Amino acid sequence: MKYIVLVCDGMSDYPIKELGERTPIEAAKTPNMDFIAKHGRLGRARTIPAGFTPGSDVAQISIFGYDPKKYYTGRGPLEAANLGVQLEDDDVAFRCNLVTVSADKLTDYSAGHISSKEAGILIKFIDQNLGTNRIKFYSGISYRHLMVAKRGTDEHLENVSCKPPHDITGQKISANLPKGDGSDILIKLMDESRSILSKHEINLVRIDLKENPANMIWLWGQGKRPSMPKFSEKYNLAGSVISAVDLIKGLGKLLGLEVINVPGATGYYDTNYEGKAKAALKSLENNDFVFVHVEAADEAGHNGDLREKITAIERFDQLVLGTILQAFKHKHNFRIMVLPDHATPVSLKTHIGDPVPFGIFGQDVIARGFLNYSEKEAQKSDLYFEKGHELMDFFIKDAGKT
């Protein structure tokens, strides 16, 4: 049996007036997800437990079948795993965004989705100027990077209250700085980065080209190294993970899954959708499980870009799900699940913790005759998981029993 999980990050949304009170999923052309709804099952799952900040880190842990209340320690250490950064027991890893600021306002959480090449130069420059024997910066992809505070830096750093930059775009920096014991260390680094980066040649050129400069770092999402049982131990399946972002790839590595890097996978609108699907099919020649993650719809939600969100959903349906369904159309020994990890409404430009719709199709799954794949249609189903981490167990073990 082959098990395929396809995650369209942030796909779920609210009804929108301009769409005739439809959601982007309802407005998008999604014949393949609709096929799953008509010939399989729909349901809903709460991937963000009560009390947790809505985010892909918590949601993805849930989707993989692990209880965030037991295993979640923070976003930073998950990304560190993919970057090959070995954390000691007391090290604290922070996500480090390159952002654009103007006066006292954070204007862009991604510095214009800066290229990885430019960002790598800037992070190296930051490390040379702000790094110490206890503070180290590591470059990742585009605007997404890492800072590690080694043991002895400050025992309170793990518990500092930090806000994700994508939640405060357009807001005052002074009102959203880290808070709590140890926050002074982070604020000092962020403030000093501003004076260092604003003078760098890359940013001077970006300003001349009317592109958003990466003129500050923003630290958040910290945590210590987690300890999680391997996916193969939990489900007795060998598998792989396909994504453009360090968070998902790092989580995959921690779970003992093969991480497949796809050329052209960017984590943005221009990602290589079809390349991910083909890589998944190739992986299934030797493995029984594959997890494919596509970021584009979430980025569109954060940008408040309705048109791009609909386009991202349609490309996901056609090029990812469609490619995989086409390959399995004459086979029977497979089961596929499609879902977002969380909702990222374009009206809010941030994540929310509402339950998300999922669709399951394949061997032994009895069709329930739903009309289409959508938030509204999924609400008609009696299949609901208050504990989102129980969904993977159902998908693998029980979806064909009830």
Secondary structure as the mmCIF struct_conf table of DSSP 4:
data_model
#
loop_
_struct_conf.conf_type_id
_struct_conf.id
_struct_conf.beg_label_comp_id
_struct_conf.beg_label_asym_id
_struct_conf.beg_label_seq_id
_struct_conf.end_label_comp_id
_struct_conf.end_label_asym_id
_struct_conf.end_label_seq_id
STRN STRN1 LYS A 2 CYS A 8
TURN_TY1_P TURN_TY1_P1 ASP A 9 GLY A 10
STRN STRN2 MET A 11 SER A 12
STRN STRN3 ILE A 16 ILE A 16
HELX_RH_3T_P HELX_RH_3T_P1 LYS A 17 LEU A 19
TURN_TY1_P TURN_TY1_P2 GLY A 20 GLY A 20
BEND BEND1 GLU A 21 GLU A 21
STRN STRN4 ARG A 22 ARG A 22
HELX_RH_AL_P HELX_RH_AL_P1 PRO A 24 ALA A 27
BEND BEND2 ALA A 28 ALA A 28
HELX_RH_AL_P HELX_RH_AL_P2 PRO A 31 HIS A 39
BEND BEND3 GLY A 40 GLY A 40
STRN STRN5 ARG A 41 ALA A 45
BEND BEND4 ILE A 48 ILE A 48
TURN_TY1_P TURN_TY1_P3 ALA A 50 GLY A 51
BEND BEND5 PHE A 52 PHE A 52
HELX_LH_PP_P HELX_LH_PP_P1 THR A 53 PRO A 54
HELX_RH_AL_P HELX_RH_AL_P3 SER A 56 ILE A 63
TURN_TY1_P TURN_TY1_P4 PHE A 64 GLY A 65
HELX_RH_AL_P HELX_RH_AL_P4 PRO A 68 TYR A 71
BEND BEND6 ARG A 75 ARG A 75
HELX_RH_AL_P HELX_RH_AL_P5 GLY A 76 LEU A 83
TURN_TY1_P TURN_TY1_P5 GLY A 84 GLY A 84
HELX_LH_PP_P HELX_LH_PP_P2 GLN A 86 GLU A 88
TURN_TY1_P TURN_TY1_P6 ASP A 89 ASP A 90
STRN STRN6 VAL A 92 SER A 102
TURN_TY1_P TURN_TY1_P7 ALA A 103 ASP A 104
STRN STRN7 LYS A 105 ASP A 108
TURN_TY1_P TURN_TY1_P8 TYR A 109 HIS A 113
HELX_RH_AL_P HELX_RH_AL_P6 SER A 116 LEU A 130
BEND BEND7 ASN A 133 ARG A 134
STRN STRN8 ILE A 135 ILE A 141
TURN_TY1_P TURN_TY1_P9 SER A 142 TYR A 143
STRN STRN9 ARG A 144 ALA A 149
TURN_TY1_P TURN_TY1_P10 ARG A 151 GLY A 152
BEND BEND8 THR A 153 THR A 153
TURN_TY1_P TURN_TY1_P11 GLU A 155 HIS A 156
HELX_RH_3T_P HELX_RH_3T_P2 LEU A 157 ASN A 159
STRN STRN10 SER A 161 SER A 161
HELX_RH_3T_P HELX_RH_3T_P3 PRO A 165 ASP A 167
BEND BEND9 ILE A 168 ILE A 168
TURN_TY1_P TURN_TY1_P12 THR A 169 GLY A 170
BEND BEND10 GLN A 171 GLN A 171
STRN STRN11 LYS A 172 LYS A 172
BEND BEND11 ILE A 173 ILE A 173
TURN_TY1_P TURN_TY1_P13 SER A 174 ALA A 175
BEND BEND12 ASN A 176 LEU A 177
STRN STRN12 LYS A 179 LYS A 179
BEND BEND13 GLY A 180 GLY A 180
TURN_TY1_P TURN_TY1_P14 ASP A 181 GLY A 182
HELX_RH_AL_P HELX_RH_AL_P7 SER A 183 LEU A 197
TURN_TY1_P TURN_TY1_P15 SER A 198 LYS A 199
BEND BEND14 HIS A 200 HIS A 200
HELX_RH_AL_P HELX_RH_AL_P8 GLU A 201 ASP A 208
TURN_TY1_P TURN_TY1_P16 LEU A 209 LYS A 210
STRN STRN13 MET A 216 GLY A 223
HELX_LH_PP_P HELX_LH_PP_P3 LYS A 224 PRO A 226
HELX_RH_AL_P HELX_RH_AL_P9 PHE A 231 TYR A 235
BEND BEND15 ASN A 236 ASN A 236
STRN STRN14 GLY A 239 ILE A 242
BEND BEND16 ALA A 244 VAL A 245
HELX_RH_AL_P HELX_RH_AL_P10 ASP A 246 LEU A 254
TURN_TY1_P TURN_TY1_P17 LEU A 255 GLY A 256
HELX_LH_PP_P HELX_LH_PP_P4 LEU A 257 LEU A 257
STRN STRN15 GLU A 258 ILE A 260
TURN_TY1_P TURN_TY1_P18 PRO A 263 GLY A 264
BEND BEND17 GLY A 267 TYR A 268
TURN_TY1_P TURN_TY1_P19 TYR A 269 ASP A 270
HELX_RH_AL_P HELX_RH_AL_P11 TYR A 273 SER A 283
TURN_TY1_P TURN_TY1_P20 LEU A 284 ASN A 286
BEND BEND18 ASP A 288 ASP A 288
STRN STRN16 PHE A 289 VAL A 294
HELX_RH_AL_P HELX_RH_AL_P12 ALA A 296 ASN A 303
TURN_TY1_P TURN_TY1_P21 GLY A 304 GLY A 304
HELX_RH_AL_P HELX_RH_AL_P13 LEU A 306 ARG A 315
HELX_RH_PI_P HELX_RH_PI_P1 PHE A 316 LEU A 321
HELX_RH_AL_P HELX_RH_AL_P14 GLY A 322 PHE A 328
TURN_TY1_P TURN_TY1_P22 LYS A 329 HIS A 330
BEND BEND19 ASN A 333 ASN A 333
STRN STRN17 PHE A 334 LEU A 339
BEND BEND20 ASP A 341 HIS A 342
STRN STRN18 ALA A 343 ALA A 343
TURN_TY1_P TURN_TY1_P23 VAL A 346 LYS A 349
BEND BEND21 THR A 350 THR A 350
STRN STRN19 ILE A 352 ILE A 352
STRN STRN20 VAL A 356 GLY A 362
TURN_TY1_P TURN_TY1_P24 GLN A 363 ASP A 364
HELX_LH_PP_P HELX_LH_PP_P5 VAL A 365 ALA A 367
BEND BEND22 LEU A 371 LEU A 371
BEND BEND23 TYR A 373 SER A 374
HELX_RH_AL_P HELX_RH_AL_P15 GLU A 375 ALA A 378
TURN_TY1_P TURN_TY1_P25 GLN A 379 LYS A 380
BEND BEND24 ASP A 382 ASP A 382
STRN STRN21 TYR A 384 PHE A 385
BEND BEND25 GLU A 386 LYS A 387
HELX_RH_3T_P HELX_RH_3T_P4 GLY A 388 GLU A 390
HELX_RH_AL_P HELX_RH_AL_P16 LEU A 391 ASP A 393
HELX_RH_PI_P HELX_RH_PI_P2 PHE A 394 ASP A 398
TURN_TY1_P TURN_TY1_P26 ALA A 399 LYS A 401
#
